[in-house]
Amino acid sequence: MDYVTAVPHPRSEAAGPARAGRVSLAVALSAGALGAAVALLATRQRWAEGTATVAGAPFSLTAKGSDVTGVPAALAIVGLAALVAVFAVRGVGRTLVAALLALCGAGTVAAALLGVSDSSALDEKAARAAGDTSATVHALSHTAWPYVATAGGALILLAGLLALRYGRRWPAMSGRYERGGAARPRRSKASVDPDRPEELWKALDRGEDPTGA
């Protein structure tokens, strides 16, 4: 009994990598942009709150994420720029930019997690409010916003890892050259009939020499 071996069509073999490239591109763009927006938003919210003693009375203090640490916001902005720059370069340059994007995400995660237990911003506010450099806050508590910033950093990190893995399959910004690297041919000038004055005027409007000299 004869058996027929099925041979996959070349188009079906190429469809897998192409589809993976499109899906990874969409996920990376969405994750990177959303992660940067989430991290920036989180740093503008209240991260910590506590109480200091001022003139013998309790005084409530709060600190935003930007008061605690400016690293997540800065790295989110750099990561967003790196996400755009990924499509402006090719080859080794794209790999380096993708690595920078991943590092921005990892740094955002680390800085946000470190900010969860950081009380230095509130201690500084307590010292200014009490007029005593040794004054500190007590009853310190933190909100969920540092963890939101951590999630934003994780999305940026995901975008960077996808760019490292699949970035070579992504398209690049179009330039003066075609895909093969050859310069695009210039369009030849249309011939002008000297017996038709309207064509002479049109040629002059285009900045061409109607005499062909």
C-alpha positions, 0 to 999 in steps of 0.5 A: 500500500502506497502512502502519500507524504504531504508537502507543506506549501511554501506560503504556509511555511512563511505565514507562521513567522510573518504572523508571529511578527505582526502579533508581536509588533501589535503587542509590543506597541500596545504594551509599551505605550500603555506601560509608559502611560500607566507609569507616568500616571502612577507617579503623579498620585499619592504613594505614601502618607503619615503623621508628624508631630508639629507643635505638640499636635499631629500633622498629616503629610502625604507624598506623591510618587514624584516626591518619593522617586523620579526614576519611574517617570524618567525611565517611562519617558526614555522607554517611550522614546526607545519604543519609537526609535526601534522602528527608525533603526535596523540590525544591531541598532535595533537590538541595542534600542530594544535592549534599552527599552527592556532596561527601562522597564526593568528599572521602572519596576525596581524603582517603584518597588523600592519606593513602597517602603521609602519614607525619606520624602515624608521625613523631609516634609516632617522636618520642614513642617516641625522646624526640626531636622530630626523630626520623622513621620509615624503611622506611615502607610502606602497606597497601591499606586507604587504597584501600579507603577510596577505594572507599568514598568512590567509592560515596558519590559515586555515590549523590550523583550518582544523587540529583542525576540521578534524585532528583526521581523518588524518593518522600519520607517520608510526612507529614500530607498526601496526595500532592496536598498536601491535608490528609487528611480527619478521620474523623467520629465514630461516632454513639452510641446512648444506649439502648445502654450498651456504646456509651456506655462505648466512646465514653468510652474513646475520649475522645469525648463520648457526648452529642455536645455 
